Amino acid sequence: MENNMLKDLFNLQRYNEVIDMLRTLYSGLYVEMLDYKKDRVEEEYHELSYFQLSALISKYYPKFSNSINLLEFSSSNPELSYLDVINTLLSTYLNFKDSYKNDSNDDVVIANSDDIVEDSEEEDAYLKLYNDVHEDSENK
C-alpha cells in the first residue's frame, strides 16, 4: 500500500510529499542499519528523526558519509529539480539497502541466510519508481 501511495504521489507530481515519504523510508532503513550494529551503537535511536538518524549512520557507517552529505546537499540545492532530488534519494536508498551488511571494516558477524528476510516486491517497486524517475528526467 505504501508503494502505491508513493507512486500515486509521484504521478500527481506532489514531489514534496514523495520526498517526505522517501525520508520516512530512509528512517526505517537507518533504524534497520543501526539495529544491525546494535552492539556498537551507544545512543538510543528508535525515536529519532530522519536527520538525527543520518548523523548516526555517518558515525557508524563512515563509508556512507559522502552519500549522506550528497543527500543533504541535493535536498537543499535550489538548482536541482525535484526529479533530481528523488533520483538521488532512490539510488542512494537502494545502495544503502544492498550494501550496508557488506561493510569491509565491520567485524559484526553476518546473519545466517535463514535470518535474512528479503522483500523483493518492495525492492521491485522502488526499482520501478527509480526507473520511472530516471526515464522522466532523460525525456526532458
C-alpha positions in Angstrom: 0.0 0.0 0.0 2.8 2.4 0.9 4.4 1.7 -2.5 1.2 2.5 -4.3 0.8 5.7 -2.3 4.4 6.7 -3.3 3.7 6.1 -6.9 0.4 7.9 -6.8 2.0 11.0 -5.3 4.7 10.8 -7.9 2.2 10.6 -10.7 0.3 13.5 -9.2 3.5 15.5 -9.2 3.3 16.0 -5.4 7.1 15.8 -5.2 7.5 17.3 -1.8 5.3 14.6 -0.4 7.2 11.9 -2.3 10.5 13.3 -0.8 8.9 13.3 2.7 7.7 9.7 2.2 11.2 8.6 1.0 12.7 10.2 4.1 10.3 8.1 6.1 11.5 5.0 4.3 15.1 6.1 5.0 14.3 6.4 8.7 13.1 2.8 8.7 16.3 1.7 6.8 18.5 3.7 9.1 17.0 2.0 12.2 17.5 -1.3 10.5 21.1 -0.4 9.8 21.7 0.7 13.4 19.9 -2.5 14.7 22.4 -4.5 12.6 25.2 -2.8 14.6 23.3 -2.6 17.9 26.2 -4.0 19.9 28.2 -0.9 18.9 25.6 1.8 18.9 25.7 3.8 22.1 22.7 6.1 21.5 19.0 5.3 21.8 17.9 5.8 18.2 14.4 4.3 17.6 12.6 7.6 18.1 15.0 9.9 16.3 14.2 12.0 13.3 15.5 11.4 9.8 18.2 14.0 10.2 19.3 12.7 13.6 19.5 9.2 12.2 21.5 10.4 9.3 24.2 11.7 11.7 24.3 8.3 13.4 24.6 6.5 10.1 27.6 8.7 9.3 29.1 7.8 12.6 28.6 4.0 12.5 28.9 3.6 8.7 31.6 6.0 7.8 31.8 4.7 4.2 28.3 6.2 3.7 29.2 9.7 4.9 29.7 11.1 1.4 26.4 9.7 0.3 24.6 11.2 3.3 26.3 14.6 2.5 25.1 14.2 -1.1 21.5 13.6 0.2 21.6 16.7 2.3 23.2 18.8 -0.5 20.7 17.6 -3.1 17.7 18.3 -0.8 18.9 21.9 -0.1 20.2 22.8 -3.5 17.7 25.1 -5.3 19.3 24.5 -8.6 18.3 20.8 -8.6 14.8 19.8 -9.7 12.5 17.7 -7.6 13.2 14.8 -10.0 17.0 15.1 -9.4 16.4 15.0 -5.6 14.0 12.0 -5.9 16.5 10.2 -8.2 19.3 10.8 -5.7 17.2 9.6 -2.8 16.1 6.4 -4.6 19.5 5.5 -5.9 21.2 6.1 -2.6 18.5 4.2 -0.8 19.0 1.2 -3.0 22.8 1.4 -2.5 22.4 1.6 1.3 19.9 -1.3 1.4 22.0 -3.5 -0.8 25.4 -2.9 0.8 25.2 -1.9 4.5 25.8 -5.5 5.6 28.9 -5.8 3.5 30.9 -3.2 5.4 34.5 -4.2 4.9 35.6 -2.6 8.2 32.9 -4.5 10.0 33.6 -7.2 12.5 30.0 -7.9 13.3 29.0 -11.5 12.5 26.9 -11.6 9.3 23.5 -13.1 9.9 22.7 -16.6 8.6 20.8 -16.7 5.4 17.9 -18.1 7.4 17.7 -14.9 9.4 17.6 -12.6 6.3 14.2 -11.8 5.0 14.1 -10.4 1.6 11.2 -8.3 0.4 11.6 -8.5 -3.3 8.2 -7.0 -4.0 9.1 -3.8 -2.1 12.5 -3.6 -3.8 10.9 -4.2 -7.2 8.5 -1.3 -6.6 11.4 1.0 -5.7 13.4 -0.1 -8.7 10.4 0.6 -10.9 9.9 4.0 -9.4 13.6 4.7 -9.7 13.5 3.7 -13.4 10.4 5.9 -14.0 12.1 8.9 -12.4 15.2 8.3 -14.4 13.3 7.9 -17.6 11.3 11.0 -17.0 14.4 13.1 -16.3 16.0 11.8 -19.5 13.0 12.8 -21.6 13.1 16.4 -20.5 
